[in-house]
Amino acid sequence: MAHWIEINYERKKYFVDLDRIVVFATAPNGRLTFWLPASSIPIILSHYNDGDSYYRVLEYIKTLKSSSLSGSWVRLFYERQEYLIDLNSIGSFCYANHKLTFWLPDSSIPIVLSQQTEPEAYEKIRHFISERTGKSI
């Protein structure tokens, strides 16, 4: 079921189906970022620039965290931001020197993980790769 919301951002009105967003990032200052589907346009919300949309997206993220983290969604901390990522949206992974690298869809941002920095997310992604490809890392 679609979860459409209206967002006022940079003097434009966007109508966004949150069910099609595959990456959410939150910063320590409360800033919330996601990328519009099939584009590289980031939407950056805070409770200052569009409080209503900001809190609606946060509520949506809370439902994802509580219901979807056992599936293909992974939560990780990277470069001082918390990311919530749908692994089904990742098209390629790279493994070198015991590090996993993948690129966030719609943004070209690389995420590089090691087992020491993010052990839980690292293992979940390794398991996901093995499950989807039949190959082990």
Rosetta constraint file for C-alpha pairs under 8 A:
AtomPair CA 1 CA 19 HARMONIC 7.85 0.50
AtomPair CA 2 CA 17 HARMONIC 6.00 0.50
AtomPair CA 2 CA 18 HARMONIC 7.38 0.50
AtomPair CA 2 CA 19 HARMONIC 5.98 0.50
AtomPair CA 3 CA 17 HARMONIC 5.17 0.50
AtomPair CA 3 CA 18 HARMONIC 5.43 0.50
AtomPair CA 3 CA 19 HARMONIC 5.85 0.50
AtomPair CA 4 CA 15 HARMONIC 6.55 0.50
AtomPair CA 4 CA 16 HARMONIC 5.35 0.50
AtomPair CA 4 CA 17 HARMONIC 4.20 0.50
AtomPair CA 4 CA 18 HARMONIC 6.15 0.50
AtomPair CA 5 CA 15 HARMONIC 5.69 0.50
AtomPair CA 5 CA 16 HARMONIC 5.48 0.50
AtomPair CA 5 CA 17 HARMONIC 6.52 0.50
AtomPair CA 5 CA 18 HARMONIC 7.35 0.50
AtomPair CA 5 CA 53 HARMONIC 7.38 0.50
AtomPair CA 6 CA 13 HARMONIC 6.89 0.50
AtomPair CA 6 CA 14 HARMONIC 5.70 0.50
AtomPair CA 6 CA 15 HARMONIC 4.60 0.50
AtomPair CA 6 CA 16 HARMONIC 6.46 0.50
AtomPair CA 6 CA 53 HARMONIC 7.04 0.50
AtomPair CA 7 CA 13 HARMONIC 5.73 0.50
AtomPair CA 7 CA 14 HARMONIC 5.04 0.50
AtomPair CA 7 CA 15 HARMONIC 6.29 0.50
AtomPair CA 7 CA 16 HARMONIC 7.46 0.50
AtomPair CA 7 CA 50 HARMONIC 7.36 0.50
AtomPair CA 7 CA 53 HARMONIC 5.75 0.50
AtomPair CA 8 CA 12 HARMONIC 5.69 0.50
AtomPair CA 8 CA 13 HARMONIC 4.62 0.50
AtomPair CA 8 CA 14 HARMONIC 6.28 0.50
AtomPair CA 8 CA 50 HARMONIC 6.47 0.50
AtomPair CA 8 CA 53 HARMONIC 7.89 0.50
AtomPair CA 9 CA 13 HARMONIC 6.37 0.50
AtomPair CA 9 CA 14 HARMONIC 7.33 0.50
AtomPair CA 9 CA 43 HARMONIC 7.25 0.50
AtomPair CA 9 CA 44 HARMONIC 7.99 0.50
AtomPair CA 9 CA 45 HARMONIC 7.86 0.50
AtomPair CA 9 CA 49 HARMONIC 7.57 0.50
AtomPair CA 9 CA 50 HARMONIC 7.42 0.50
AtomPair CA 16 CA 36 HARMONIC 7.69 0.50
AtomPair CA 17 CA 21 HARMONIC 7.25 0.50
AtomPair CA 18 CA 57 HARMONIC 7.82 0.50
AtomPair CA 18 CA 60 HARMONIC 7.82 0.50
AtomPair CA 20 CA 37 HARMONIC 6.47 0.50
AtomPair CA 21 CA 34 HARMONIC 7.14 0.50
AtomPair CA 21 CA 35 HARMONIC 7.01 0.50
AtomPair CA 21 CA 36 HARMONIC 6.81 0.50
AtomPair CA 21 CA 37 HARMONIC 6.12 0.50
AtomPair CA 22 CA 37 HARMONIC 7.97 0.50
AtomPair CA 22 CA 85 HARMONIC 5.87 0.50
AtomPair CA 22 CA 86 HARMONIC 5.20 0.50
AtomPair CA 22 CA 89 HARMONIC 6.52 0.50
AtomPair CA 22 CA 105 HARMONIC 7.62 0.50
AtomPair CA 23 CA 34 HARMONIC 5.96 0.50
AtomPair CA 23 CA 35 HARMONIC 7.11 0.50
AtomPair CA 23 CA 83 HARMONIC 6.90 0.50
AtomPair CA 23 CA 84 HARMONIC 5.67 0.50
AtomPair CA 23 CA 85 HARMONIC 4.59 0.50
AtomPair CA 23 CA 86 HARMONIC 6.50 0.50
AtomPair CA 23 CA 104 HARMONIC 7.34 0.50
AtomPair CA 23 CA 105 HARMONIC 7.80 0.50
AtomPair CA 24 CA 32 HARMONIC 7.21 0.50
AtomPair CA 24 CA 33 HARMONIC 5.89 0.50
AtomPair CA 24 CA 34 HARMONIC 4.84 0.50
AtomPair CA 24 CA 35 HARMONIC 7.83 0.50
AtomPair CA 24 CA 61 HARMONIC 7.92 0.50
AtomPair CA 24 CA 83 HARMONIC 5.67 0.50
AtomPair CA 24 CA 84 HARMONIC 5.19 0.50
AtomPair CA 24 CA 85 HARMONIC 6.65 0.50
AtomPair CA 25 CA 32 HARMONIC 5.76 0.50
AtomPair CA 25 CA 33 HARMONIC 5.07 0.50
AtomPair CA 25 CA 34 HARMONIC 6.35 0.50
AtomPair CA 25 CA 81 HARMONIC 6.24 0.50
AtomPair CA 25 CA 82 HARMONIC 5.51 0.50
AtomPair CA 25 CA 83 HARMONIC 4.44 0.50
AtomPair CA 25 CA 84 HARMONIC 6.43 0.50
AtomPair CA 26 CA 30 HARMONIC 6.38 0.50
AtomPair CA 26 CA 31 HARMONIC 5.69 0.50
AtomPair CA 26 CA 32 HARMONIC 4.52 0.50
AtomPair CA 26 CA 33 HARMONIC 6.31 0.50
AtomPair CA 26 CA 81 HARMONIC 5.51 0.50
AtomPair CA 26 CA 82 HARMONIC 5.21 0.50
AtomPair CA 26 CA 83 HARMONIC 6.60 0.50
AtomPair CA 27 CA 31 HARMONIC 5.24 0.50
AtomPair CA 27 CA 32 HARMONIC 6.54 0.50
AtomPair CA 27 CA 80 HARMONIC 6.60 0.50
AtomPair CA 27 CA 81 HARMONIC 4.64 0.50
AtomPair CA 27 CA 82 HARMONIC 6.52 0.50
AtomPair CA 28 CA 80 HARMONIC 7.07 0.50
AtomPair CA 28 CA 81 HARMONIC 6.77 0.50
AtomPair CA 30 CA 46 HARMONIC 6.41 0.50
AtomPair CA 30 CA 47 HARMONIC 7.90 0.50
AtomPair CA 31 CA 44 HARMONIC 6.70 0.50
AtomPair CA 31 CA 45 HARMONIC 5.83 0.50
AtomPair CA 31 CA 46 HARMONIC 4.92 0.50
AtomPair CA 32 CA 44 HARMONIC 5.60 0.50
AtomPair CA 32 CA 45 HARMONIC 5.09 0.50
AtomPair CA 32 CA 46 HARMONIC 6.21 0.50
AtomPair CA 32 CA 54 HARMONIC 7.48 0.50
AtomPair CA 33 CA 42 HARMONIC 6.52 0.50
AtomPair CA 33 CA 43 HARMONIC 5.58 0.50
AtomPair CA 33 CA 44 HARMONIC 4.45 0.50
AtomPair CA 33 CA 45 HARMONIC 6.32 0.50
AtomPair CA 34 CA 42 HARMONIC 5.64 0.50
AtomPair CA 34 CA 43 HARMONIC 5.48 0.50
AtomPair CA 34 CA 44 HARMONIC 6.78 0.50
AtomPair CA 35 CA 39 HARMONIC 7.16 0.50
AtomPair CA 35 CA 40 HARMONIC 6.23 0.50
AtomPair CA 35 CA 41 HARMONIC 5.55 0.50
AtomPair CA 35 CA 42 HARMONIC 4.28 0.50
AtomPair CA 35 CA 43 HARMONIC 5.93 0.50
AtomPair CA 35 CA 106 HARMONIC 6.22 0.50
AtomPair CA 35 CA 107 HARMONIC 6.82 0.50
AtomPair CA 36 CA 40 HARMONIC 6.75 0.50
AtomPair CA 36 CA 41 HARMONIC 5.69 0.50
AtomPair CA 36 CA 42 HARMONIC 6.33 0.50
AtomPair CA 36 CA 43 HARMONIC 7.11 0.50
AtomPair CA 36 CA 106 HARMONIC 7.26 0.50
AtomPair CA 37 CA 106 HARMONIC 6.61 0.50
AtomPair CA 38 CA 106 HARMONIC 5.96 0.50
AtomPair CA 39 CA 106 HARMONIC 5.32 0.50
AtomPair CA 39 CA 107 HARMONIC 7.68 0.50
AtomPair CA 40 CA 106 HARMONIC 4.71 0.50
AtomPair CA 40 CA 107 HARMONIC 4.95 0.50
AtomPair CA 40 CA 108 HARMONIC 7.95 0.50
AtomPair CA 41 CA 106 HARMONIC 7.69 0.50
AtomPair CA 41 CA 107 HARMONIC 7.63 0.50
AtomPair CA 42 CA 107 HARMONIC 7.77 0.50
AtomPair CA 45 CA 49 HARMONIC 6.46 0.50
AtomPair CA 45 CA 50 HARMONIC 6.56 0.50
AtomPair CA 45 CA 51 HARMONIC 8.00 0.50
AtomPair CA 45 CA 53 HARMONIC 7.77 0.50
AtomPair CA 45 CA 54 HARMONIC 5.71 0.50
AtomPair CA 46 CA 50 HARMONIC 6.46 0.50
AtomPair CA 46 CA 51 HARMONIC 6.55 0.50
AtomPair CA 46 CA 54 HARMONIC 5.88 0.50
AtomPair CA 47 CA 51 HARMONIC 4.03 0.50
AtomPair CA 47 CA 52 HARMONIC 7.57 0.50
AtomPair CA 47 CA 54 HARMONIC 5.78 0.50
AtomPair CA 47 CA 55 HARMONIC 7.34 0.50
AtomPair CA 50 CA 54 HARMONIC 6.03 0.50
AtomPair CA 51 CA 55 HARMONIC 6.17 0.50
AtomPair CA 52 CA 56 HARMONIC 6.26 0.50
AtomPair CA 53 CA 57 HARMONIC 6.10 0.50
AtomPair CA 54 CA 58 HARMONIC 6.25 0.50
AtomPair CA 55 CA 59 HARMONIC 6.14 0.50
AtomPair CA 56 CA 60 HARMONIC 6.29 0.50
AtomPair CA 57 CA 61 HARMONIC 6.20 0.50
AtomPair CA 58 CA 62 HARMONIC 6.23 0.50
AtomPair CA 59 CA 63 HARMONIC 6.48 0.50
AtomPair CA 60 CA 64 HARMONIC 6.43 0.50
AtomPair CA 61 CA 65 HARMONIC 6.15 0.50
AtomPair CA 62 CA 66 HARMONIC 6.23 0.50
AtomPair CA 63 CA 67 HARMONIC 5.99 0.50
AtomPair CA 63 CA 68 HARMONIC 7.82 0.50
AtomPair CA 64 CA 68 HARMONIC 5.05 0.50
AtomPair CA 64 CA 69 HARMONIC 6.93 0.50
AtomPair CA 65 CA 69 HARMONIC 5.57 0.50
AtomPair CA 68 CA 72 HARMONIC 7.15 0.50
AtomPair CA 68 CA 73 HARMONIC 6.00 0.50
AtomPair CA 69 CA 73 HARMONIC 4.97 0.50
AtomPair CA 69 CA 74 HARMONIC 5.91 0.50
AtomPair CA 69 CA 75 HARMONIC 7.38 0.50
AtomPair CA 72 CA 86 HARMONIC 5.63 0.50
AtomPair CA 72 CA 87 HARMONIC 5.32 0.50
AtomPair CA 72 CA 88 HARMONIC 6.23 0.50
AtomPair CA 72 CA 128 HARMONIC 7.70 0.50
AtomPair CA 73 CA 84 HARMONIC 6.68 0.50
AtomPair CA 73 CA 85 HARMONIC 5.36 0.50
AtomPair CA 73 CA 86 HARMONIC 4.27 0.50
AtomPair CA 73 CA 87 HARMONIC 5.83 0.50
AtomPair CA 74 CA 83 HARMONIC 7.98 0.50
AtomPair CA 74 CA 84 HARMONIC 5.75 0.50
AtomPair CA 74 CA 85 HARMONIC 5.34 0.50
AtomPair CA 74 CA 86 HARMONIC 6.48 0.50
AtomPair CA 74 CA 87 HARMONIC 6.95 0.50
AtomPair CA 74 CA 121 HARMONIC 6.39 0.50
AtomPair CA 74 CA 124 HARMONIC 7.41 0.50
AtomPair CA 74 CA 125 HARMONIC 7.86 0.50
AtomPair CA 75 CA 82 HARMONIC 7.10 0.50
AtomPair CA 75 CA 83 HARMONIC 5.65 0.50
AtomPair CA 75 CA 84 HARMONIC 4.60 0.50
AtomPair CA 75 CA 85 HARMONIC 6.50 0.50
AtomPair CA 75 CA 121 HARMONIC 6.68 0.50
AtomPair CA 76 CA 82 HARMONIC 5.75 0.50
AtomPair CA 76 CA 83 HARMONIC 5.33 0.50
AtomPair CA 76 CA 84 HARMONIC 6.70 0.50
AtomPair CA 76 CA 118 HARMONIC 6.92 0.50
AtomPair CA 76 CA 121 HARMONIC 5.97 0.50
AtomPair CA 77 CA 81 HARMONIC 5.57 0.50
AtomPair CA 77 CA 82 HARMONIC 4.46 0.50
AtomPair CA 77 CA 83 HARMONIC 6.09 0.50
AtomPair CA 77 CA 118 HARMONIC 7.34 0.50
AtomPair CA 78 CA 82 HARMONIC 6.43 0.50
AtomPair CA 78 CA 83 HARMONIC 7.24 0.50
AtomPair CA 78 CA 111 HARMONIC 7.45 0.50
AtomPair CA 86 CA 90 HARMONIC 7.53 0.50
AtomPair CA 87 CA 125 HARMONIC 7.74 0.50
AtomPair CA 87 CA 128 HARMONIC 7.79 0.50
AtomPair CA 89 CA 105 HARMONIC 6.72 0.50
AtomPair CA 90 CA 102 HARMONIC 7.18 0.50
AtomPair CA 90 CA 103 HARMONIC 7.08 0.50
AtomPair CA 90 CA 104 HARMONIC 6.84 0.50
AtomPair CA 90 CA 105 HARMONIC 6.45 0.50
AtomPair CA 92 CA 102 HARMONIC 6.24 0.50
AtomPair CA 92 CA 103 HARMONIC 7.51 0.50
AtomPair CA 93 CA 100 HARMONIC 6.87 0.50
AtomPair CA 93 CA 101 HARMONIC 5.70 0.50
AtomPair CA 93 CA 102 HARMONIC 4.77 0.50
AtomPair CA 93 CA 103 HARMONIC 7.77 0.50
AtomPair CA 94 CA 100 HARMONIC 5.74 0.50
AtomPair CA 94 CA 101 HARMONIC 4.95 0.50
AtomPair CA 94 CA 102 HARMONIC 6.32 0.50
AtomPair CA 95 CA 99 HARMONIC 5.62 0.50
AtomPair CA 95 CA 100 HARMONIC 4.74 0.50
AtomPair CA 95 CA 101 HARMONIC 6.36 0.50
AtomPair CA 95 CA 137 HARMONIC 7.55 0.50
AtomPair CA 96 CA 100 HARMONIC 6.86 0.50
AtomPair CA 98 CA 114 HARMONIC 6.45 0.50
AtomPair CA 98 CA 115 HARMONIC 7.59 0.50
AtomPair CA 99 CA 112 HARMONIC 6.54 0.50
AtomPair CA 99 CA 113 HARMONIC 5.51 0.50
AtomPair CA 99 CA 114 HARMONIC 4.69 0.50
AtomPair CA 99 CA 115 HARMONIC 7.40 0.50
AtomPair CA 100 CA 111 HARMONIC 7.98 0.50
AtomPair CA 100 CA 112 HARMONIC 5.65 0.50
AtomPair CA 100 CA 113 HARMONIC 5.15 0.50
AtomPair CA 100 CA 114 HARMONIC 6.42 0.50
AtomPair CA 100 CA 122 HARMONIC 7.44 0.50
AtomPair CA 101 CA 110 HARMONIC 6.66 0.50
AtomPair CA 101 CA 111 HARMONIC 5.49 0.50
AtomPair CA 101 CA 112 HARMONIC 4.39 0.50
AtomPair CA 101 CA 113 HARMONIC 6.37 0.50
AtomPair CA 102 CA 110 HARMONIC 5.67 0.50
AtomPair CA 102 CA 111 HARMONIC 5.44 0.50
AtomPair CA 102 CA 112 HARMONIC 6.81 0.50
AtomPair CA 103 CA 107 HARMONIC 7.82 0.50
AtomPair CA 103 CA 108 HARMONIC 5.60 0.50
AtomPair CA 103 CA 109 HARMONIC 5.41 0.50
AtomPair CA 103 CA 110 HARMONIC 4.29 0.50
AtomPair CA 103 CA 111 HARMONIC 5.98 0.50
AtomPair CA 104 CA 108 HARMONIC 5.64 0.50
AtomPair CA 104 CA 109 HARMONIC 5.37 0.50
AtomPair CA 104 CA 110 HARMONIC 6.33 0.50
AtomPair CA 104 CA 111 HARMONIC 7.29 0.50
AtomPair CA 105 CA 109 HARMONIC 7.98 0.50
AtomPair CA 113 CA 117 HARMONIC 6.71 0.50
AtomPair CA 113 CA 118 HARMONIC 6.48 0.50
AtomPair CA 113 CA 122 HARMONIC 6.49 0.50
AtomPair CA 114 CA 118 HARMONIC 6.30 0.50
AtomPair CA 114 CA 119 HARMONIC 7.25 0.50
AtomPair CA 114 CA 122 HARMONIC 6.63 0.50
AtomPair CA 115 CA 119 HARMONIC 4.52 0.50
AtomPair CA 115 CA 120 HARMONIC 7.97 0.50
AtomPair CA 115 CA 122 HARMONIC 5.68 0.50
AtomPair CA 115 CA 123 HARMONIC 7.52 0.50
AtomPair CA 118 CA 122 HARMONIC 5.81 0.50
AtomPair CA 119 CA 123 HARMONIC 6.13 0.50
AtomPair CA 120 CA 124 HARMONIC 6.25 0.50
AtomPair CA 121 CA 125 HARMONIC 6.09 0.50
AtomPair CA 122 CA 126 HARMONIC 6.17 0.50
AtomPair CA 123 CA 127 HARMONIC 6.06 0.50
AtomPair CA 124 CA 128 HARMONIC 6.09 0.50
AtomPair CA 125 CA 129 HARMONIC 6.12 0.50
AtomPair CA 126 CA 130 HARMONIC 6.19 0.50
AtomPair CA 126 CA 136 HARMONIC 7.57 0.50
AtomPair CA 126 CA 137 HARMONIC 6.72 0.50
AtomPair CA 127 CA 131 HARMONIC 5.99 0.50
AtomPair CA 128 CA 132 HARMONIC 6.07 0.50
AtomPair CA 129 CA 133 HARMONIC 5.81 0.50
AtomPair CA 129 CA 134 HARMONIC 7.56 0.50
AtomPair CA 129 CA 135 HARMONIC 7.16 0.50
AtomPair CA 129 CA 136 HARMONIC 7.36 0.50
AtomPair CA 130 CA 134 HARMONIC 5.00 0.50
AtomPair CA 130 CA 135 HARMONIC 4.97 0.50
AtomPair CA 130 CA 136 HARMONIC 4.99 0.50
AtomPair CA 130 CA 137 HARMONIC 7.35 0.50
AtomPair CA 131 CA 135 HARMONIC 7.74 0.50
